[in-house]
Amino acid sequence: MRIKNILFILFIFHGFSDSLLSQDSTSQSYNMHANLDSIIVLLYDLVTVEAGDTPDWDSVKSLFLDQAVIVLRTSRDETSIFSVEEFVNDFIQFIDRAHIDKTGFEEKIIKTKTMVMGDMAQALVLYEAYIPGSGRPPQKGVDNFSLIKKENRWWIVSITNEIPTPGNPIPTELMN
């Protein structure tokens, strides 16, 4: 009889602890989206992958408004404008072209400068992108994020991208 009571208590506690854990992970997810810096860090974390892995594209898409626009520098003289879906498809093509599935890919934040006013925010991000084993040094770039707070969380509205050159240096706001 005593063993049955102990098993029953463990069963109840197990169900209760699972409920607490799922509430905790839900609130962590909610808090993560409620924090402006977390949204930006999460995007870079999601596109950084080790060899053999691929980004979780559904999680990437969940950071953006459906109508978001991404403008990337595609060469020294050109930029390309993407919807979120086109951005993901272009990234998938990059993974195939550069054999990222074999090497991995790293995009890390070096410095962020953020300005918030009410439900809108602007963030400049200095980052480094790197393909392990490529023999090329990391490529620095600057992303400009526009975000809005809607439904108690932050959403990426747009990203514009620029690659520093000697004639177009990194903004002083992003230098140490």
C-alpha positions as MATLAB code, in Angstrom:
seq = 'MRIKNILFILFIFHGFSDSLLSQDSTSQSYNMHANLDSIIVLLYDLVTVEAGDTPDWDSVKSLFLDQAVIVLRTSRDETSIFSVEEFVNDFIQFIDRAHIDKTGFEEKIIKTKTMVMGDMAQALVLYEAYIPGSGRPPQKGVDNFSLIKKENRWWIVSITNEIPTPGNPIPTELMN';
ca = [
       0.000    0.000    0.000;
       2.760    2.396    0.855;
       4.519    1.751   -2.517;
       1.262    2.551   -4.346;
       1.030    5.888   -2.505;
       4.640    6.738   -3.349;
       4.103    5.802   -7.009;
       0.914    7.876   -7.103;
       2.725   10.889   -5.590;
       5.587   10.485   -8.079;
       3.074   10.228  -10.921;
       1.283   13.407   -9.787;
       4.588   15.237   -9.235;
       5.880   14.126  -12.636;
       2.773   15.482  -14.374;
       2.943   18.675  -12.339;
       6.651   19.191  -13.064;
       6.062   18.594  -16.800;
       3.364   21.241  -16.673;
       5.717   23.656  -14.925;
       8.492   22.937  -17.408;
       6.240   23.518  -20.400;
       4.964   26.766  -18.872;
       8.546   27.821  -18.222;
       9.648   27.139  -21.798;
       6.555   28.934  -23.115;
       7.250   31.969  -20.963;
      10.931   31.873  -21.939;
       9.912   31.851  -25.607;
       7.472   34.689  -24.970;
      10.073   36.690  -23.029;
      12.640   36.065  -25.745;
      10.335   37.625  -28.348;
       9.445   40.438  -25.957;
      13.119   41.433  -25.690;
      14.450   43.453  -28.627;
      18.062   42.307  -28.292;
      17.019   38.648  -28.058;
      15.263   38.778  -31.440;
      18.389   40.074  -33.142;
      20.749   37.637  -31.384;
      18.389   34.763  -32.164;
      18.427   35.511  -35.897;
      22.232   35.304  -36.025;
      22.196   32.170  -33.854;
      19.638   30.501  -36.135;
      21.651   31.042  -39.335;
      24.878   29.883  -37.667;
      25.168   26.151  -38.230;
      27.729   23.437  -37.763;
      28.693   21.048  -40.550;
      25.845   18.636  -41.187;
      23.173   20.929  -39.738;
      20.703   23.247  -41.432;
      18.985   26.321  -40.008;
      15.510   26.005  -38.544;
      13.815   28.076  -41.232;
      10.418   28.125  -39.504;
      12.048   29.723  -36.461;
      13.853   32.227  -38.714;
      10.571   33.162  -40.432;
       8.814   33.555  -37.070;
      11.009   36.569  -36.247;
       9.714   38.626  -39.189;
       6.449   40.324  -40.039;
       4.906   38.556  -43.030;
       5.383   41.733  -45.084;
       9.022   42.274  -44.038;
      11.629   43.304  -46.596;
      15.287   42.261  -46.602;
      17.771   44.198  -48.765;
      21.171   42.541  -49.066;
      24.389   43.619  -50.699;
      24.907   40.960  -53.399;
      27.995   42.468  -55.034;
      30.081   45.627  -54.764;
      27.630   47.487  -56.993;
      24.295   45.738  -56.453;
      21.727   44.978  -53.810;
      18.844   42.528  -53.970;
      15.428   42.980  -52.390;
      13.780   39.933  -50.820;
      10.581   38.965  -49.071;
      11.110   36.715  -46.049;
      10.415   33.633  -48.170;
      12.822   34.824  -50.898;
      15.470   35.572  -48.252;
      15.189   32.016  -46.903;
      15.316   30.546  -50.425;
      18.394   32.656  -51.263;
      20.085   31.491  -48.060;
      19.293   27.858  -48.927;
      20.896   28.395  -52.357;
      23.949   29.937  -50.649;
      24.219   26.853  -48.420;
      24.171   24.632  -51.527;
      26.642   26.774  -53.537;
      29.136   27.175  -50.700;
      28.737   23.584  -49.414;
      27.838   24.884  -45.973;
      26.331   21.487  -45.195;
      29.922   20.152  -45.200;
      31.708   23.099  -43.557;
      29.212   24.908  -41.388;
      28.632   28.656  -41.301;
      29.121   31.244  -38.595;
      27.633   34.707  -38.411;
      28.358   36.403  -35.105;
      27.530   39.802  -33.707;
      30.500   42.002  -32.858;
      28.622   45.111  -31.721;
      25.070   46.435  -31.697;
      23.813   50.008  -31.415;
      20.082   50.189  -30.675;
      17.606   53.057  -30.457;
      14.046   52.543  -29.200;
      11.144   54.964  -29.241;
       7.851   53.542  -28.060;
       6.900   50.598  -30.243;
       9.576   51.150  -32.876;
      13.266   50.369  -32.829;
      16.320   50.704  -35.021;
      19.427   48.572  -34.546;
      22.768   48.713  -36.327;
      24.692   45.453  -36.075;
      28.338   44.925  -36.923;
      28.827   41.232  -37.616;
      31.350   38.774  -38.998;
      30.408   35.963  -41.373;
      32.738   33.008  -41.731;
      32.840   29.679  -43.553;
      35.146   27.320  -41.629;
      37.808   25.720  -43.787;
      37.298   28.186  -46.653;
      40.743   29.710  -46.254;
      39.153   33.166  -46.334;
      39.095   35.474  -43.321;
      35.756   36.402  -41.744;
      33.802   39.031  -43.736;
      32.542   41.988  -41.734;
      29.195   43.514  -42.551;
      26.646   45.933  -41.140;
      22.965   45.104  -40.857;
      20.371   47.792  -40.204;
      17.242   46.415  -38.504;
      13.877   48.160  -38.268;
      11.574   46.549  -35.743;
       8.125   47.144  -34.299;
       6.468   45.954  -31.132;
       3.109   44.432  -31.911;
       1.062   41.910  -29.907;
       3.475   42.320  -26.960;
       6.541   41.164  -28.897;
       9.143   42.531  -31.286;
       8.991   41.785  -35.021;
      11.617   42.466  -37.690;
      10.108   44.829  -40.274;
      13.192   45.153  -42.454;
      16.885   44.496  -42.713;
      19.238   46.394  -44.965;
      22.806   45.247  -45.364;
      26.086   46.854  -46.335;
      29.618   45.528  -46.620;
      32.394   47.872  -45.428;
      35.058   48.899  -47.932;
      37.947   51.366  -47.690;
      35.691   54.006  -49.262;
      32.696   52.939  -47.160;
      34.079   52.208  -43.672;
      32.265   50.810  -40.634;
      30.287   53.606  -38.918;
      32.042   55.126  -35.919;
      29.015   54.187  -33.746;
      29.966   50.537  -34.223;
      33.687   50.935  -33.601;
      35.123   50.178  -30.142;
];
